[in-house]
Structures are given as structure tokens and as C-alpha cells.
Amino acid sequence: MAAQKNYLPRVADRVIEESLGYSRGVLREGVRACGKTMTGRRHAASEVALDSGLPQLRAALDVDPSLVLADEAPRLIDGGTHRQRGSGNCEAFRVG
């Protein structure tokens, strides 16, 4: 778990920690600015922001979507807007 200044522990921390112990991934959904990314960073060893606007990231995703997983696990994949369900935002972790 990474140390963060001014981090207030959340109920979800324990659930994420337990889930990452037996699952290859965890999906968190919620409204914008509710703390998903900050909570995710607390549990992640690496991170990628899909909505960063970097053209290199977009090109990598077009060539091989698995490239976003190529770093230390658990990897936080901060996805921005989850279009299939409407207005919710999402983040996910990938282990291994």
C-alpha cells in the first residue's frame, strides 16, 4: 500500500485489498470526484490514465490494448467515463 498524505481510509480499502488477494481484477464505479482514483492509487503499484489525452497511449491501444497492462501489478487503469452505462466513471485493477 502506497503512503499518501491526507488520505482518509475508506470502507472500500479493505474490500479492494481482500479482492486483490484472490481476484485478477477489481472494477470500481462511481460518480465523478468521489475518490475512486485516490483510493485506487493507495492499492496500486503502477497506473495508467486512459483519458490522459496522450497520442502515444491512443496509438498503443489501437495496436494492442494489452499494452496498457504492461507494468507492475496491481496496475490501476483509470478509465474516465464508462460510456456503456451512462454517466458513471470507472477504474480497474489488473493483477498479474
Backbone atoms as SQL, in Angstrom:
CREATE TABLE atoms (id INTEGER PRIMARY KEY, chain TEXT, resi INTEGER, resn TEXT, atom TEXT, x REAL, y REAL, z REAL);
INSERT INTO atoms VALUES
  (1, 'A', 1, 'MET', 'N', 0.840, -1.186, 0.000),
  (2, 'A', 1, 'MET', 'CA', 0.000, 0.000, 0.000),
  (3, 'A', 1, 'MET', 'C', 0.885, 1.249, 0.000),
  (4, 'A', 2, 'ALA', 'N', 0.672, 2.125, -0.912),
  (5, 'A', 2, 'ALA', 'CA', 1.466, 3.345, -1.023),
  (6, 'A', 2, 'ALA', 'C', 1.043, 4.367, 0.024),
  (7, 'A', 3, 'ALA', 'N', 2.024, 5.083, 0.571),
  (8, 'A', 3, 'ALA', 'CA', 1.720, 6.125, 1.547),
  (9, 'A', 3, 'ALA', 'C', 1.258, 7.385, 0.818),
  (10, 'A', 4, 'GLN', 'N', 0.205, 8.005, 1.316),
  (11, 'A', 4, 'GLN', 'CA', -0.317, 9.232, 0.720),
  (12, 'A', 4, 'GLN', 'C', -0.633, 10.206, 1.840),
  (13, 'A', 5, 'LYS', 'N', -0.238, 11.446, 1.632),
  (14, 'A', 5, 'LYS', 'CA', -0.558, 12.488, 2.600),
  (15, 'A', 5, 'LYS', 'C', -2.051, 12.773, 2.571),
  (16, 'A', 6, 'ASN', 'N', -2.606, 13.050, 3.724),
  (17, 'A', 6, 'ASN', 'CA', -4.004, 13.460, 3.852),
  (18, 'A', 6, 'ASN', 'C', -5.003, 12.433, 3.335),
  (19, 'A', 7, 'TYR', 'N', -4.625, 11.164, 3.294),
  (20, 'A', 7, 'TYR', 'CA', -5.559, 10.135, 2.828),
  (21, 'A', 7, 'TYR', 'C', -6.450, 9.704, 3.985),
  (22, 'A', 8, 'LEU', 'N', -7.749, 9.735, 3.769),
  (23, 'A', 8, 'LEU', 'CA', -8.702, 9.264, 4.763),
  (24, 'A', 8, 'LEU', 'C', -9.110, 7.841, 4.390),
  (25, 'A', 9, 'PRO', 'N', -8.844, 6.871, 5.251),
  (26, 'A', 9, 'PRO', 'CA', -9.218, 5.483, 4.931),
  (27, 'A', 9, 'PRO', 'C', -10.709, 5.369, 4.623),
  (28, 'A', 10, 'ARG', 'N', -11.009, 4.493, 3.678),
  (29, 'A', 10, 'ARG', 'CA', -12.382, 4.284, 3.232),
  (30, 'A', 10, 'ARG', 'C', -12.783, 2.841, 3.491),
  (31, 'A', 11, 'VAL', 'N', -14.057, 2.589, 3.595),
  (32, 'A', 11, 'VAL', 'CA', -14.576, 1.230, 3.768),
  (33, 'A', 11, 'VAL', 'C', -14.109, 0.364, 2.608),
  (34, 'A', 12, 'ALA', 'N', -14.045, 0.929, 1.422),
  (35, 'A', 12, 'ALA', 'CA', -13.662, 0.188, 0.224),
  (36, 'A', 12, 'ALA', 'C', -12.215, -0.313, 0.274),
  (37, 'A', 13, 'ASP', 'N', -11.357, 0.300, 1.062),
  (38, 'A', 13, 'ASP', 'CA', -9.961, -0.127, 1.128),
  (39, 'A', 13, 'ASP', 'C', -9.838, -1.605, 1.496),
  (40, 'A', 14, 'ARG', 'N', -10.538, -2.016, 2.507),
  (41, 'A', 14, 'ARG', 'CA', -10.466, -3.411, 2.940),
  (42, 'A', 14, 'ARG', 'C', -11.033, -4.352, 1.878),
  (43, 'A', 15, 'VAL', 'N', -12.116, -3.963, 1.249),
  (44, 'A', 15, 'VAL', 'CA', -12.733, -4.781, 0.201),
  (45, 'A', 15, 'VAL', 'C', -11.772, -4.940, -0.979),
  (46, 'A', 16, 'ILE', 'N', -11.142, -3.854, -1.398),
  (47, 'A', 16, 'ILE', 'CA', -10.192, -3.908, -2.512),
  (48, 'A', 16, 'ILE', 'C', -9.003, -4.782, -2.145),
  (49, 'A', 17, 'GLU', 'N', -8.454, -4.565, -0.964),
  (50, 'A', 17, 'GLU', 'CA', -7.296, -5.345, -0.522),
  (51, 'A', 17, 'GLU', 'C', -7.611, -6.839, -0.511),
  (52, 'A', 18, 'GLU', 'N', -8.750, -7.211, 0.040),
  (53, 'A', 18, 'GLU', 'CA', -9.148, -8.619, 0.076),
  (54, 'A', 18, 'GLU', 'C', -9.374, -9.160, -1.333),
  (55, 'A', 19, 'SER', 'N', -10.044, -8.394, -2.178),
  (56, 'A', 19, 'SER', 'CA', -10.350, -8.840, -3.536),
  (57, 'A', 19, 'SER', 'C', -9.085, -9.038, -4.359),
  (58, 'A', 20, 'LEU', 'N', -8.109, -8.155, -4.206),
  (59, 'A', 20, 'LEU', 'CA', -6.867, -8.290, -4.948),
  (60, 'A', 20, 'LEU', 'C', -6.073, -9.513, -4.501),
  (61, 'A', 21, 'GLY', 'N', -6.394, -10.046, -3.332),
  (62, 'A', 21, 'GLY', 'CA', -5.730, -11.246, -2.847),
  (63, 'A', 21, 'GLY', 'C', -6.156, -12.509, -3.576),
  (64, 'A', 22, 'TYR', 'N', -7.339, -12.526, -4.159),
  (65, 'A', 22, 'TYR', 'CA', -7.824, -13.740, -4.819),
  (66, 'A', 22, 'TYR', 'C', -8.353, -13.510, -6.236),
  (67, 'A', 23, 'SER', 'N', -8.456, -12.282, -6.677),
  (68, 'A', 23, 'SER', 'CA', -9.035, -11.986, -7.982),
  (69, 'A', 23, 'SER', 'C', -7.994, -11.348, -8.891),
  (70, 'A', 24, 'ARG', 'N', -8.135, -11.537, -10.189),
  (71, 'A', 24, 'ARG', 'CA', -7.209, -10.930, -11.144),
  (72, 'A', 24, 'ARG', 'C', -7.574, -9.484, -11.462),
  (73, 'A', 25, 'GLY', 'N', -8.704, -9.020, -10.966),
  (74, 'A', 25, 'GLY', 'CA', -9.079, -7.645, -11.226),
  (75, 'A', 25, 'GLY', 'C', -10.190, -7.170, -10.320),
  (76, 'A', 26, 'VAL', 'N', -10.285, -5.858, -10.183),
  (77, 'A', 26, 'VAL', 'CA', -11.336, -5.219, -9.388),
  (78, 'A', 26, 'VAL', 'C', -11.817, -4.015, -10.186),
  (79, 'A', 27, 'LEU', 'N', -13.112, -3.877, -10.324),
  (80, 'A', 27, 'LEU', 'CA', -13.692, -2.723, -11.011),
  (81, 'A', 27, 'LEU', 'C', -14.413, -1.872, -9.980),
  (82, 'A', 28, 'ARG', 'N', -14.087, -0.577, -9.976),
  (83, 'A', 28, 'ARG', 'CA', -14.775, 0.369, -9.096),
  (84, 'A', 28, 'ARG', 'C', -15.505, 1.357, -9.979),
  (85, 'A', 29, 'GLU', 'N', -16.757, 1.576, -9.672),
  (86, 'A', 29, 'GLU', 'CA', -17.552, 2.554, -10.402),
  (87, 'A', 29, 'GLU', 'C', -18.126, 3.553, -9.413),
  (88, 'A', 30, 'GLY', 'N', -18.325, 4.773, -9.871),
  (89, 'A', 30, 'GLY', 'CA', -18.921, 5.783, -9.015),
  (90, 'A', 30, 'GLY', 'C', -19.000, 7.110, -9.723),
  (91, 'A', 31, 'VAL', 'N', -19.635, 8.045, -9.076),
  (92, 'A', 31, 'VAL', 'CA', -19.787, 9.386, -9.652),
  (93, 'A', 31, 'VAL', 'C', -18.434, 10.079, -9.700),
  (94, 'A', 32, 'ARG', 'N', -18.358, 11.082, -10.517),
  (95, 'A', 32, 'ARG', 'CA', -17.131, 11.848, -10.672),
  (96, 'A', 32, 'ARG', 'C', -16.712, 12.468, -9.328),
  (97, 'A', 33, 'ALA', 'N', -15.417, 12.440, -9.060),
  (98, 'A', 33, 'ALA', 'CA', -14.812, 13.099, -7.900),
  (99, 'A', 33, 'ALA', 'C', -15.262, 12.523, -6.555),
  (100, 'A', 34, 'CYS', 'N', -15.511, 11.212, -6.499),
  (101, 'A', 34, 'CYS', 'CA', -15.898, 10.608, -5.224),
  (102, 'A', 34, 'CYS', 'C', -14.728, 9.897, -4.540),
  (103, 'A', 35, 'GLY', 'N', -13.536, 9.937, -5.149),
  (104, 'A', 35, 'GLY', 'CA', -12.361, 9.350, -4.516),
  (105, 'A', 35, 'GLY', 'C', -11.888, 8.038, -5.120),
  (106, 'A', 36, 'LYS', 'N', -12.411, 7.646, -6.264),
  (107, 'A', 36, 'LYS', 'CA', -12.021, 6.367, -6.876),
  (108, 'A', 36, 'LYS', 'C', -10.535, 6.318, -7.195),
  (109, 'A', 37, 'THR', 'N', -10.023, 7.352, -7.831),
  (110, 'A', 37, 'THR', 'CA', -8.622, 7.349, -8.227),
  (111, 'A', 37, 'THR', 'C', -7.702, 7.398, -7.015),
  (112, 'A', 38, 'MET', 'N', -8.006, 8.223, -6.042),
  (113, 'A', 38, 'MET', 'CA', -7.179, 8.316, -4.839),
  (114, 'A', 38, 'MET', 'C', -7.160, 6.975, -4.101),
  (115, 'A', 39, 'THR', 'N', -8.306, 6.338, -3.999),
  (116, 'A', 39, 'THR', 'CA', -8.380, 5.023, -3.373),
  (117, 'A', 39, 'THR', 'C', -7.600, 4.010, -4.194),
  (118, 'A', 40, 'GLY', 'N', -7.738, 4.071, -5.509),
  (119, 'A', 40, 'GLY', 'CA', -7.014, 3.157, -6.378),
  (120, 'A', 40, 'GLY', 'C', -5.515, 3.303, -6.246),
  (121, 'A', 41, 'ARG', 'N', -5.039, 4.512, -6.173),
  (122, 'A', 41, 'ARG', 'CA', -3.598, 4.748, -6.027),
  (123, 'A', 41, 'ARG', 'C', -3.065, 4.155, -4.733),
  (124, 'A', 42, 'ARG', 'N', -3.891, 4.102, -3.753),
  (125, 'A', 42, 'ARG', 'CA', -3.492, 3.550, -2.452),
  (126, 'A', 42, 'ARG', 'C', -3.133, 2.064, -2.575),
  (127, 'A', 43, 'HIS', 'N', -3.719, 1.369, -3.530),
  (128, 'A', 43, 'HIS', 'CA', -3.542, -0.076, -3.670),
  (129, 'A', 43, 'HIS', 'C', -2.707, -0.468, -4.881),
  (130, 'A', 44, 'ALA', 'N', -2.360, 0.481, -5.728),
  (131, 'A', 44, 'ALA', 'CA', -1.692, 0.174, -6.994),
  (132, 'A', 44, 'ALA', 'C', -0.180, 0.280, -6.896),
  (133, 'A', 45, 'ALA', 'N', 0.494, -0.574, -7.684),
  (134, 'A', 45, 'ALA', 'CA', 1.945, -0.491, -7.826),
  (135, 'A', 45, 'ALA', 'C', 2.305, 0.321, -9.070),
  (136, 'A', 46, 'SER', 'N', 1.369, 0.437, -10.015),
  (137, 'A', 46, 'SER', 'CA', 1.562, 1.235, -11.218),
  (138, 'A', 46, 'SER', 'C', 0.204, 1.740, -11.688),
  (139, 'A', 47, 'GLU', 'N', 0.238, 2.703, -12.613),
  (140, 'A', 47, 'GLU', 'CA', -1.007, 3.364, -13.013),
  (141, 'A', 47, 'GLU', 'C', -0.937, 3.833, -14.454),
  (142, 'A', 48, 'VAL', 'N', -2.081, 3.801, -15.133),
  (143, 'A', 48, 'VAL', 'CA', -2.216, 4.416, -16.447),
  (144, 'A', 48, 'VAL', 'C', -3.577, 5.118, -16.489),
  (145, 'A', 49, 'ALA', 'N', -3.575, 6.336, -17.018),
  (146, 'A', 49, 'ALA', 'CA', -4.817, 7.108, -17.148),
  (147, 'A', 49, 'ALA', 'C', -5.248, 7.075, -18.608),
  (148, 'A', 50, 'LEU', 'N', -6.312, 6.349, -18.903),
  (149, 'A', 50, 'LEU', 'CA', -6.768, 6.200, -20.286),
  (150, 'A', 50, 'LEU', 'C', -7.291, 7.500, -20.878),
  (151, 'A', 51, 'ASP', 'N', -7.724, 8.409, -20.028),
  (152, 'A', 51, 'ASP', 'CA', -8.243, 9.687, -20.519),
  (153, 'A', 51, 'ASP', 'C', -7.195, 10.801, -20.459),
  (154, 'A', 52, 'SER', 'N', -5.909, 10.438, -20.476),
  (155, 'A', 52, 'SER', 'CA', -4.831, 11.426, -20.363),
  (156, 'A', 52, 'SER', 'C', -4.689, 12.298, -21.609),
  (157, 'A', 53, 'GLY', 'N', -5.194, 11.822, -22.742),
  (158, 'A', 53, 'GLY', 'CA', -5.088, 12.578, -23.972),
  (159, 'A', 53, 'GLY', 'C', -3.751, 12.407, -24.690),
  (160, 'A', 54, 'LEU', 'N', -2.877, 11.538, -24.186),
  (161, 'A', 54, 'LEU', 'CA', -1.589, 11.309, -24.830),
  (162, 'A', 54, 'LEU', 'C', -1.781, 10.538, -26.139),
  (163, 'A', 55, 'PRO', 'N', -1.306, 11.082, -27.253),
  (164, 'A', 55, 'PRO', 'CA', -1.477, 10.379, -28.521),
  (165, 'A', 55, 'PRO', 'C', -0.746, 9.031, -28.549),
  (166, 'A', 56, 'GLN', 'N', 0.375, 8.906, -27.790),
  (167, 'A', 56, 'GLN', 'CA', 1.108, 7.646, -27.744),
  (168, 'A', 56, 'GLN', 'C', 0.259, 6.551, -27.103),
  (169, 'A', 57, 'LEU', 'N', -0.496, 6.910, -26.094),
  (170, 'A', 57, 'LEU', 'CA', -1.360, 5.945, -25.424),
  (171, 'A', 57, 'LEU', 'C', -2.475, 5.504, -26.360),
  (172, 'A', 58, 'ARG', 'N', -3.077, 6.442, -27.041),
  (173, 'A', 58, 'ARG', 'CA', -4.141, 6.106, -28.000),
  (174, 'A', 58, 'ARG', 'C', -3.607, 5.180, -29.099),
  (175, 'A', 59, 'ALA', 'N', -2.413, 5.466, -29.609),
  (176, 'A', 59, 'ALA', 'CA', -1.802, 4.633, -30.650),
  (177, 'A', 59, 'ALA', 'C', -1.524, 3.233, -30.120),
  (178, 'A', 60, 'ALA', 'N', -1.017, 3.129, -28.899),
  (179, 'A', 60, 'ALA', 'CA', -0.730, 1.823, -28.295),
  (180, 'A', 60, 'ALA', 'C', -2.014, 1.023, -28.127),
  (181, 'A', 61, 'LEU', 'N', -3.074, 1.675, -27.702),
  (182, 'A', 61, 'LEU', 'CA', -4.355, 0.994, -27.531),
  (183, 'A', 61, 'LEU', 'C', -4.913, 0.514, -28.865),
  (184, 'A', 62, 'ASP', 'N', -4.711, 1.295, -29.916),
  (185, 'A', 62, 'ASP', 'CA', -5.176, 0.901, -31.245),
  (186, 'A', 62, 'ASP', 'C', -4.423, -0.316, -31.765),
  (187, 'A', 63, 'VAL', 'N', -3.130, -0.400, -31.456),
  (188, 'A', 63, 'VAL', 'CA', -2.294, -1.513, -31.922),
  (189, 'A', 63, 'VAL', 'C', -2.543, -2.767, -31.087),
  (190, 'A', 64, 'ASP', 'N', -2.469, -2.625, -29.766),
  (191, 'A', 64, 'ASP', 'CA', -2.606, -3.779, -28.868),
  (192, 'A', 64, 'ASP', 'C', -3.111, -3.309, -27.510),
  (193, 'A', 65, 'PRO', 'N', -4.398, -3.471, -27.224),
  (194, 'A', 65, 'PRO', 'CA', -4.959, -2.994, -25.954),
  (195, 'A', 65, 'PRO', 'C', -4.275, -3.574, -24.716),
  (196, 'A', 66, 'SER', 'N', -3.652, -4.737, -24.835),
  (197, 'A', 66, 'SER', 'CA', -2.990, -5.334, -23.671),
  (198, 'A', 66, 'SER', 'C', -1.747, -4.547, -23.245),
  (199, 'A', 67, 'LEU', 'N', -1.276, -3.618, -24.077),
  (200, 'A', 67, 'LEU', 'CA', -0.102, -2.822, -23.721),
  (201, 'A', 67, 'LEU', 'C', -0.336, -1.966, -22.478),
  (202, 'A', 68, 'VAL', 'N', -1.585, -1.602, -22.205),
  (203, 'A', 68, 'VAL', 'CA', -1.847, -0.794, -21.002),
  (204, 'A', 68, 'VAL', 'C', -1.631, -1.607, -19.728),
  (205, 'A', 69, 'LEU', 'N', -1.525, -2.913, -19.857),
  (206, 'A', 69, 'LEU', 'CA', -1.296, -3.769, -18.691),
  (207, 'A', 69, 'LEU', 'C', 0.184, -4.005, -18.423),
  (208, 'A', 70, 'ALA', 'N', 1.042, -3.536, -19.315),
  (209, 'A', 70, 'ALA', 'CA', 2.468, -3.842, -19.254),
  (210, 'A', 70, 'ALA', 'C', 3.198, -2.972, -18.237),
  (211, 'A', 71, 'ASP', 'N', 3.040, -3.289, -16.978),
  (212, 'A', 71, 'ASP', 'CA', 3.783, -2.637, -15.900),
  (213, 'A', 71, 'ASP', 'C', 3.541, -3.428, -14.631),
  (214, 'A', 72, 'GLU', 'N', 4.062, -2.935, -13.528),
  (215, 'A', 72, 'GLU', 'CA', 3.991, -3.647, -12.260),
  (216, 'A', 72, 'GLU', 'C', 2.539, -3.796, -11.778),
  (217, 'A', 73, 'ALA', 'N', 2.213, -4.969, -11.270),
  (218, 'A', 73, 'ALA', 'CA', 0.864, -5.254, -10.767),
  (219, 'A', 73, 'ALA', 'C', 0.858, -5.125, -9.241),
  (220, 'A', 74, 'PRO', 'N', -0.269, -4.753, -8.665),
  (221, 'A', 74, 'PRO', 'CA', -1.526, -4.402, -9.326),
  (222, 'A', 74, 'PRO', 'C', -1.421, -3.058, -10.045),
  (223, 'A', 75, 'ARG', 'N', -2.026, -3.009, -11.204),
  (224, 'A', 75, 'ARG', 'CA', -1.979, -1.827, -12.069),
  (225, 'A', 75, 'ARG', 'C', -3.327, -1.132, -12.047),
  (226, 'A', 76, 'LEU', 'N', -3.318, 0.132, -11.697),
  (227, 'A', 76, 'LEU', 'CA', -4.530, 0.946, -11.725),
  (228, 'A', 76, 'LEU', 'C', -4.751, 1.411, -13.155),
  (229, 'A', 77, 'ILE', 'N', -5.898, 1.107, -13.699),
  (230, 'A', 77, 'ILE', 'CA', -6.281, 1.591, -15.027),
  (231, 'A', 77, 'ILE', 'C', -7.413, 2.577, -14.796),
  (232, 'A', 78, 'ASP', 'N', -7.060, 3.845, -14.827),
  (233, 'A', 78, 'ASP', 'CA', -8.037, 4.898, -14.561),
  (234, 'A', 78, 'ASP', 'C', -8.722, 5.211, -15.875),
  (235, 'A', 79, 'GLY', 'N', -10.004, 4.800, -15.994),
  (236, 'A', 79, 'GLY', 'CA', -10.670, 4.802, -17.277),
  (237, 'A', 79, 'GLY', 'C', -11.500, 6.003, -17.625),
  (238, 'A', 80, 'GLY', 'N', -11.679, 6.946, -16.740),
  (239, 'A', 80, 'GLY', 'CA', -12.545, 8.070, -17.091),
  (240, 'A', 80, 'GLY', 'C', -13.987, 7.624, -17.235),
  (241, 'A', 81, 'THR', 'N', -14.695, 8.153, -18.204),
  (242, 'A', 81, 'THR', 'CA', -16.121, 7.863, -18.365),
  (243, 'A', 81, 'THR', 'C', -16.359, 6.464, -18.903),
  (244, 'A', 82, 'HIS', 'N', -17.279, 5.765, -18.286),
  (245, 'A', 82, 'HIS', 'CA', -17.692, 4.417, -18.685),
  (246, 'A', 82, 'HIS', 'C', -18.948, 4.580, -19.526),
  (247, 'A', 83, 'ARG', 'N', -18.803, 4.670, -20.827),
  (248, 'A', 83, 'ARG', 'CA', -19.886, 5.065, -21.720),
  (249, 'A', 83, 'ARG', 'C', -21.050, 4.082, -21.797),
  (250, 'A', 84, 'GLN', 'N', -20.810, 2.792, -21.640),
  (251, 'A', 84, 'GLN', 'CA', -21.893, 1.826, -21.795),
  (252, 'A', 84, 'GLN', 'C', -23.001, 2.001, -20.757),
  (253, 'A', 85, 'ARG', 'N', -22.674, 2.484, -19.576),
  (254, 'A', 85, 'ARG', 'CA', -23.677, 2.611, -18.532),
  (255, 'A', 85, 'ARG', 'C', -24.134, 4.032, -18.286),
  (256, 'A', 86, 'GLY', 'N', -23.672, 4.944, -19.078),
  (257, 'A', 86, 'GLY', 'CA', -24.151, 6.305, -18.904),
  (258, 'A', 86, 'GLY', 'C', -23.137, 7.224, -18.270),
  (259, 'A', 87, 'SER', 'N', -23.496, 7.875, -17.187),
  (260, 'A', 87, 'SER', 'CA', -22.684, 8.955, -16.671),
  (261, 'A', 87, 'SER', 'C', -21.658, 8.539, -15.631),
  (262, 'A', 88, 'GLY', 'N', -21.599, 7.269, -15.241),
  (263, 'A', 88, 'GLY', 'CA', -20.640, 6.848, -14.216),
  (264, 'A', 88, 'GLY', 'C', -19.218, 6.835, -14.710),
  (265, 'A', 89, 'ASN', 'N', -18.263, 6.988, -13.801),
  (266, 'A', 89, 'ASN', 'CA', -16.855, 6.874, -14.111),
  (267, 'A', 89, 'ASN', 'C', -16.359, 5.566, -13.530),
  (268, 'A', 90, 'CYS', 'N', -15.213, 5.074, -14.018),
  (269, 'A', 90, 'CYS', 'CA', -14.734, 3.803, -13.511),
  (270, 'A', 90, 'CYS', 'C', -13.223, 3.760, -13.441),
  (271, 'A', 91, 'GLU', 'N', -12.724, 2.826, -12.660),
  (272, 'A', 91, 'GLU', 'CA', -11.311, 2.487, -12.593),
  (273, 'A', 91, 'GLU', 'C', -11.243, 0.988, -12.380),
  (274, 'A', 92, 'ALA', 'N', -10.153, 0.410, -12.761),
  (275, 'A', 92, 'ALA', 'CA', -9.989, -1.028, -12.615),
  (276, 'A', 92, 'ALA', 'C', -8.569, -1.351, -12.220),
  (277, 'A', 93, 'PHE', 'N', -8.401, -2.515, -11.614),
  (278, 'A', 93, 'PHE', 'CA', -7.078, -3.023, -11.288),
  (279, 'A', 93, 'PHE', 'C', -6.867, -4.301, -12.068),
  (280, 'A', 94, 'ARG', 'N', -5.662, -4.540, -12.454),
  (281, 'A', 94, 'ARG', 'CA', -5.323, -5.794, -13.106),
  (282, 'A', 94, 'ARG', 'C', -4.138, -6.381, -12.335),
  (283, 'A', 95, 'VAL', 'N', -4.265, -7.636, -11.935),
  (284, 'A', 95, 'VAL', 'CA', -3.212, -8.327, -11.203),
  (285, 'A', 95, 'VAL', 'C', -2.649, -9.409, -12.098),
  (286, 'A', 96, 'GLY', 'N', -1.334, -9.439, -12.232),
  (287, 'A', 96, 'GLY', 'CA', -0.650, -10.492, -12.987),
  (288, 'A', 96, 'GLY', 'C', -0.823, -10.424, -14.464);
